[in-house]
Amino acid sequence: MNRPTHRRGVPFRTAAAATFACAALGLGACSSDESLRSTSTSTVREPAGAERTTTTVATAPNGRPYAALPEGFLAGVNVPWNEFGQDAGCGKFDQAWFDRTFADIAEQGVTSVRYWLHASGGCTPSFAADGTPTGLPPTAIPEATAILDAAERNGLSVLLVLFSHDIGATNSTFPFGHHTDMVTTPAKRQAYLDLALTPLVQALDAHPALLAWETINEPELIAEGVGSDRDRAVVPKADLQAFAGSIAATIHRNGTKPVTLGAMSAEFISSANEPVDQQWWTDAALSAATGDTDAYLDFYQVHFYDYQGTTSPFDIDLTQPEFAQGKPVVVGEFPFDVKRGLGDAIAALRDMGYRGTYPWAVNDECCGEWKTARSAIAERYAE
């Protein structure tokens, strides 16, 4: 397997990020989205059986309903790659590996996987010499379809991640990345949308196994003031918002499945943050960055690792409308070896009202091993 060795080896946060996190968690009144949406109410069941009524988002900025997640809890796990960012379209597709891996996790009661497609951009999309996307390799869509087919055969849905912060890698020991010009240059961004993303969505969106699209994993790690102490290019937050928002808009215009983004911690999706410029991924932020009312997320996703301190979804209850505008929230990454125990973490997040959990990761030993996590996952997901 060809996997980057740096993925989860050390804490990602910079001192600037830690300062930002502490400053960003004000619990003031919501702002910024009220002019862009209407609301309704729904009843959410508390763990003890009591009911609470919360204000929930009903209508997207474009006036249409948000694309909904299926009913029930998403009993997920991360299966991010076999060959990092090279499984589809690169001559490295391994059907037997996906069949074997998906069958194994399905036996443990897992019903959904989070899988990365482009990742760093090391294989897909295709690029011209100047870094302009030119489309997809001929086998990319057939092999991505085969991955979805393997998931369907095993009763799994797929949260399909397009890019990761690894597109900004600049260190010579990491042979991928170097594509932040696609984020910062409007013409290159548009080329990706037109020549790669649009045909990809048109081909895959209707697949029964496709749960949802994820625009980018942890983009904050290449943002100015957050990820600047790593071997990464650093880009303005506004460019990241435009990149993620334009991907979301293109998916909404060409497909029907929900769209999300893998926020690296809870503060980046909270609409309770003041001032408004600390609200990174709200409807208002993405619509403003793109000038496009199709640029929004249908549900939110948050990650956490123990070194993050008090910015976890245990500390900030993102199921409350003052944080996530009432949208569903999925916990898309947390480690197998989480300090509070994997089984207890899954149960607590489920009982709090999160719509799904995807612990990290079946084939990355940075944060605990699958062979030891299997029993806890099987026990909790069987409940």
DOLUM-118988 format. One line per field, with one value per residue (C-alpha): x, y, z. Coordinates in pm, 1 decimal, always signed. Layout:
x	(X,...);
y	(Y,...);
z	(Z,...);
% end
This chain:
x	(+0.0,+120.8,+13.2,+158.6,+340.5,+260.0,-118.2,-183.1,+161.8,+174.1,-78.4,-185.8,-260.4,-37.6,-18.9,-217.4,-482.5,-510.5,-550.6,-809.9,-1003.3,-1026.6,-1129.3,-1382.9,-1608.6,-1831.1,-2184.7,-2348.3,-2660.5,-2658.0,-2591.6,-2523.6,-2761.2,-3102.5,-3150.4,-3070.2,-3298.1,-3631.5,-3676.0,-3909.0,-3922.1,-3860.4,-3861.4,-3533.1,-3533.8,-3297.2,-3105.9,-3321.2,-3639.1,-3741.2,-3812.1,-3690.3,-3803.7,-3530.5,-3521.6,-3401.0,-3302.4,-3566.8,-3468.1,-3131.3,-3014.5,-3139.4,-3490.6,-3487.4,-3497.4,-3164.7,-3077.6,-3152.5,-2949.3,-3130.0,-3318.4,-3131.0,-2781.0,-2484.7,-2273.7,-1957.7,-1583.2,-1304.9,-1165.1,-987.8,-776.1,-591.7,-337.5,-350.1,-540.0,-452.4,-720.2,-922.5,-770.3,-403.3,-350.3,-350.4,-713.2,-744.6,-1094.6,-1009.7,-887.3,-1212.4,-1425.0,-1230.8,-1213.3,-1577.1,-1693.8,-1488.4,-1621.1,-1979.7,-1951.4,-1885.9,-2216.3,-2071.8,-2321.4,-2125.6,-1765.9,-1582.5,-1354.6,-1115.5,-1103.5,-874.8,-708.3,-394.7,-458.8,-159.9,-349.0,-689.2,-784.6,-541.0,-336.5,-161.3,+199.2,+88.3,-137.2,-467.6,-703.8,-777.5,-1026.3,-1007.2,-800.6,-1009.1,-1038.4,-1119.7,-1499.0,-1524.9,-1298.3,-1472.7,-1797.7,-1649.8,-1564.5,-1924.9,-2042.9,-1830.2,-1983.4,-2334.3,-2270.1,-2180.8,-2470.0,-2252.5,-2309.2,-2014.7,-1936.3,-1714.0,-1438.6,-1301.6,-993.6,-791.0,-565.6,-285.1,-332.6,-117.5,+177.2,+510.9,+768.3,+986.4,+928.2,+556.0,+525.2,+176.9,-0.6,+137.6,-203.0,-308.1,-310.1,-631.1,-771.3,-645.5,-676.4,-1038.4,-967.6,-800.2,-1076.4,-1336.8,-1149.0,-1174.5,-1544.7,-1619.9,-1382.9,-1353.9,-1619.4,-1923.1,-1872.2,-1786.1,-2108.4,-2315.6,-2171.2,-2176.3,-2445.5,-2730.7,-2537.9,-2737.3,-2429.3,-2334.7,-2445.6,-2305.2,-2020.6,-1748.9,-1584.3,-1255.1,-1110.1,-982.1,-913.0,-837.1,-494.1,-379.0,-545.8,-353.3,-314.3,-417.7,-191.5,+114.2,+370.0,+343.8,+491.2,+194.9,+126.6,-82.1,-379.1,-633.8,-947.4,-1157.8,-1002.7,-1076.7,-1436.0,-1464.6,-1310.6,-1533.7,-1839.8,-1796.3,-1757.2,-2077.5,-2261.0,-2150.4,-2266.2,-2601.7,-2653.4,-2560.2,-2678.7,-2921.8,-2710.9,-2616.8,-2291.5,-2068.7,-1714.8,-1475.9,-1415.3,-1108.1,-1279.1,-1603.9,-1530.8,-1509.8,-1872.5,-2030.8,-2263.9,-2254.3,-1905.9,-1862.7,-1755.6,-1916.3,-1579.7,-1513.1,-1807.4,-1620.5,-1867.4,-2215.5,-2454.9,-2386.3,-2008.1,-2006.9,-2267.6,-2074.4,-1742.6,-1883.8,-2172.2,-2373.1,-2682.4,-2612.9,-2297.7,-2396.0,-2358.9,-2657.4,-2518.0,-2214.9,-1925.7,-1672.3,-1349.4,-1173.1,-859.2,-771.5,-499.5,-759.7,-865.1,-1210.5,-1315.0,-1457.8,-1822.6,-1847.5,-1764.9,-1956.4,-2293.3,-2327.1,-2671.5,-2795.9,-2923.9,-2709.8,-2405.6,-2503.0,-2824.0,-3015.7,-2851.0,-2761.0,-2405.0,-2187.4,-1861.8,-1641.0,-1311.6,-1199.4,-935.2,-985.8,-771.3,-974.2,-904.1,-1260.9,-1281.6,-1410.2,-1733.3,-1818.8,-1740.4,-1970.3,-2251.5,-2217.0,-2216.4,-2514.9,-2706.7,-2629.5,-2805.8,-2520.6,-2633.8,-2334.3,-1980.1,-1681.1,-1379.9,-1029.7,-923.2,-930.6,-598.5,-399.3,-236.0,-161.0,-451.9,-520.2,-556.2,-862.6,-794.3,-837.7,-1118.5,-1340.3,-1500.2,-1594.5,-1741.1,-1933.7,-2075.9,-2186.4,-2320.1,-2523.5,-2723.0);
y	(+0.0,+348.2,+567.5,+894.6,+842.3,+1185.9,+1159.2,+1140.6,+1111.8,+1444.2,+1704.6,+1923.7,+2238.9,+2543.2,+2785.8,+3025.6,+2762.0,+2697.0,+3069.3,+3089.9,+2797.6,+2947.7,+3286.5,+3147.2,+2961.3,+3242.7,+3140.1,+3458.4,+3479.0,+3328.2,+3567.0,+3575.5,+3310.3,+3443.0,+3635.4,+3327.5,+3062.3,+2987.5,+2764.6,+2502.5,+2304.1,+1938.0,+1713.9,+1552.8,+1269.2,+1299.6,+991.3,+955.4,+959.7,+1319.5,+1530.8,+1876.1,+2103.2,+2272.0,+2523.2,+2354.3,+2469.6,+2397.0,+2581.9,+2632.8,+2973.2,+2882.1,+2829.6,+2451.9,+2199.7,+2069.8,+1721.8,+1487.2,+1210.2,+877.0,+804.2,+637.0,+644.9,+617.5,+340.2,+432.5,+389.1,+548.4,+338.4,+632.6,+453.2,+145.6,+340.4,+700.7,+905.9,+655.1,+387.1,+506.2,+612.3,+540.9,+178.5,+69.8,-30.7,-349.8,-494.2,-781.9,-544.7,-347.3,-662.8,-813.5,-496.1,-399.3,-752.5,-750.2,-420.4,-505.0,-814.7,-582.6,-399.8,-104.9,+40.5,+332.1,+414.2,+740.3,+706.7,+956.2,+988.7,+1271.8,+1325.9,+1529.0,+1542.4,+1318.3,+1113.5,+1268.1,+1504.0,+1522.9,+1842.9,+2035.6,+2140.3,+2476.1,+2312.1,+2362.6,+2063.7,+1898.5,+1629.2,+1275.6,+975.0,+735.9,+468.6,+704.3,+692.6,+317.0,+230.9,+474.2,+309.8,-30.9,+88.9,+197.5,-134.3,-322.0,-114.1,-184.3,-559.4,-542.4,-322.0,-13.4,+349.1,+572.2,+924.4,+1017.2,+1265.9,+1457.8,+1650.1,+1677.4,+1948.5,+1736.8,+1927.4,+2191.5,+1962.0,+2121.7,+1896.6,+1689.7,+1369.0,+1372.2,+1304.0,+1442.4,+1772.5,+2099.8,+2202.5,+2502.7,+2711.4,+2524.9,+2670.7,+3026.3,+3075.4,+3113.9,+2990.9,+2671.6,+2618.4,+2652.2,+2408.2,+2145.7,+2212.4,+2192.0,+1921.1,+1685.0,+1740.5,+1782.1,+1452.4,+1279.0,+1391.5,+1311.4,+960.3,+873.9,+1077.0,+836.5,+530.8,+360.4,+327.9,+695.2,+852.3,+1202.8,+1412.7,+1573.7,+1873.8,+1867.3,+1713.9,+1955.4,+2252.8,+2467.9,+2302.9,+2501.8,+2825.6,+3134.1,+3146.6,+2785.6,+2538.7,+2749.7,+2549.6,+2236.7,+2147.4,+2299.1,+2592.7,+2851.8,+3011.5,+3275.0,+3154.9,+3332.5,+3117.8,+2800.4,+2912.3,+2986.6,+2648.7,+2446.4,+2654.9,+2625.4,+2247.7,+2231.8,+2449.2,+2233.0,+1918.9,+2075.4,+2169.9,+1828.3,+1585.7,+1529.4,+1378.6,+1579.3,+1776.3,+1826.7,+1929.5,+1769.4,+2048.9,+1977.5,+2076.3,+2209.1,+2581.2,+2602.1,+2509.0,+2698.4,+2981.2,+3102.1,+3240.9,+3614.7,+3806.8,+3678.7,+3628.2,+3337.5,+3148.3,+2950.9,+2713.4,+2854.5,+2913.6,+3285.5,+3240.2,+3008.4,+3205.9,+3528.5,+3373.2,+3245.7,+3479.1,+3161.4,+3054.0,+2689.5,+2706.2,+2551.9,+2235.6,+2008.8,+1872.0,+1941.9,+1716.0,+1763.5,+1583.7,+1556.4,+1407.5,+1407.2,+1672.2,+1925.7,+2005.9,+2156.5,+2183.6,+1832.6,+1748.7,+1627.6,+1976.7,+2172.5,+2011.5,+2072.1,+1917.7,+2242.9,+2500.5,+2786.0,+2597.4,+2423.3,+2606.0,+2286.4,+2097.8,+1730.5,+1680.6,+1375.1,+1307.0,+1219.0,+1141.9,+1048.4,+792.2,+425.1,+481.3,+776.1,+824.4,+778.8,+443.0,+377.1,+206.9,+474.6,+751.5,+606.2,+557.1,+907.4,+1076.8,+875.1,+955.6,+1326.5,+1326.5,+1318.7,+1149.1,+922.3,+833.3,+744.7,+653.6,+662.5,+431.6,+74.8,+96.7,+367.3,+255.7,+606.0,+608.2,+254.8,-62.5,-203.8,-551.7,-419.9,-175.9,-430.8,-573.2,-233.8,-124.0,-447.0,-421.8,-59.9,-77.6,-386.3,-186.8);
z	(+0.0,-79.6,+209.1,+338.1,+665.3,+802.6,+806.3,+1182.7,+1334.4,+1518.4,+1628.8,+1338.6,+1530.9,+1537.0,+1825.2,+1609.1,+1558.7,+1930.7,+1995.0,+1720.5,+1863.7,+2208.5,+2072.5,+1830.9,+2071.1,+2187.1,+2258.6,+2134.8,+1924.1,+1576.5,+1296.8,+924.1,+790.1,+883.0,+558.0,+349.8,+490.4,+644.2,+945.0,+1079.7,+1399.9,+1464.2,+1766.7,+1871.5,+2122.1,+2416.4,+2533.5,+2844.1,+2638.6,+2695.7,+2390.5,+2298.9,+2018.2,+1818.7,+1537.3,+1220.5,+876.3,+614.1,+298.9,+132.7,+1.8,-346.9,-211.3,-244.5,+39.8,+165.7,+41.3,+329.8,+482.8,+510.6,+829.7,+1109.9,+1250.9,+1013.9,+1165.5,+983.4,+969.6,+765.3,+481.5,+321.2,+60.9,-44.6,-253.5,-128.0,-387.0,-659.1,-637.5,-937.2,-1267.5,-1193.2,-1288.1,-922.4,-874.5,-668.3,-684.0,-452.2,-180.7,-180.2,-186.2,+103.8,+312.9,+265.9,+350.4,+670.3,+801.4,+705.5,+924.8,+1220.7,+1173.1,+981.2,+733.0,+585.6,+488.1,+434.2,+131.9,-35.0,-415.4,-537.9,-197.5,-283.5,-658.3,-719.9,-978.1,-1035.3,-1178.6,-1470.2,-1492.0,-1768.4,-1716.8,-1575.8,-1314.7,-1497.2,-1457.9,-1792.0,-1691.8,-1554.3,-1661.7,-1877.6,-1607.6,-1317.4,-1343.2,-1419.7,-1126.1,-890.1,-995.4,-917.4,-565.8,-517.4,-661.2,-406.0,-127.9,-252.9,-264.4,+104.7,+210.8,+263.8,+174.6,+80.8,+196.8,-98.4,-15.4,-312.1,-191.5,+126.8,+267.3,+116.5,-210.8,-41.1,+36.4,-48.8,+118.2,-112.7,+84.2,+3.3,-371.5,-414.3,-364.1,-497.9,-631.2,-425.5,-743.7,-825.2,-503.6,-550.4,-928.5,-1048.5,-1402.8,-1277.7,-1025.0,-1298.7,-1519.9,-1247.0,-1203.8,-1575.5,-1696.2,-1398.2,-1133.2,-1357.7,-1546.0,-1217.8,-1051.1,-1356.5,-1360.0,-988.4,-814.4,-889.1,-769.0,-490.8,-268.1,-282.3,+44.7,+1.2,-137.8,+73.0,-93.3,+98.7,+412.6,+680.1,+451.7,+755.4,+768.8,+465.7,+574.8,+677.1,+1054.7,+1113.5,+937.8,+865.5,+1065.5,+850.5,+513.2,+338.5,+115.9,+298.5,+124.9,+225.1,+395.1,+130.1,-143.4,+51.0,+96.0,-275.6,-364.0,-131.9,-215.1,-591.1,-562.6,-357.0,-608.4,-901.2,-723.3,-640.8,-1006.1,-1140.6,-873.2,-589.7,-309.8,+1.9,+22.5,+326.4,+423.3,+673.5,+926.2,+1137.2,+1462.8,+1597.4,+1602.0,+1224.1,+1166.7,+1453.3,+1352.1,+1713.7,+1655.6,+1672.4,+1471.8,+1153.6,+978.5,+1216.3,+1065.7,+800.8,+635.9,+695.9,+407.7,+423.1,+416.3,+114.9,-77.3,-16.6,-121.9,-449.7,-529.1,-581.5,-389.1,-478.9,-264.0,+69.0,+275.7,+330.7,+656.1,+869.6,+958.1,+1236.7,+1334.6,+1668.0,+1821.0,+2189.5,+2154.7,+2042.5,+2396.6,+2443.5,+2077.7,+2048.1,+1975.4,+2335.0,+2462.5,+2198.1,+2138.1,+1766.0,+1760.8,+1915.7,+1661.8,+1794.6,+1669.6,+1345.3,+1247.6,+1313.7,+1028.4,+1084.0,+1209.2,+1148.7,+1335.0,+1039.9,+1217.9,+1566.8,+1659.3,+1730.7,+2039.6,+2171.6,+2542.6,+2658.7,+2482.2,+2132.7,+2232.8,+2489.1,+2239.1,+1973.9,+2224.6,+2368.4,+2029.0,+1914.4,+2231.4,+2195.3,+1859.6,+1609.4,+1290.4,+1245.2,+1349.7,+1132.5,+1351.1,+1193.3,+1025.9,+897.7,+712.5,+889.7,+1214.9,+1342.3,+1585.5,+1690.6,+1487.4,+1317.3,+1454.1,+1808.9,+1726.1,+1551.8,+1864.8,+2011.9,+1680.8,+1637.2,+1989.8,+1959.4,+1605.5,+1695.0,+1952.8);
% end
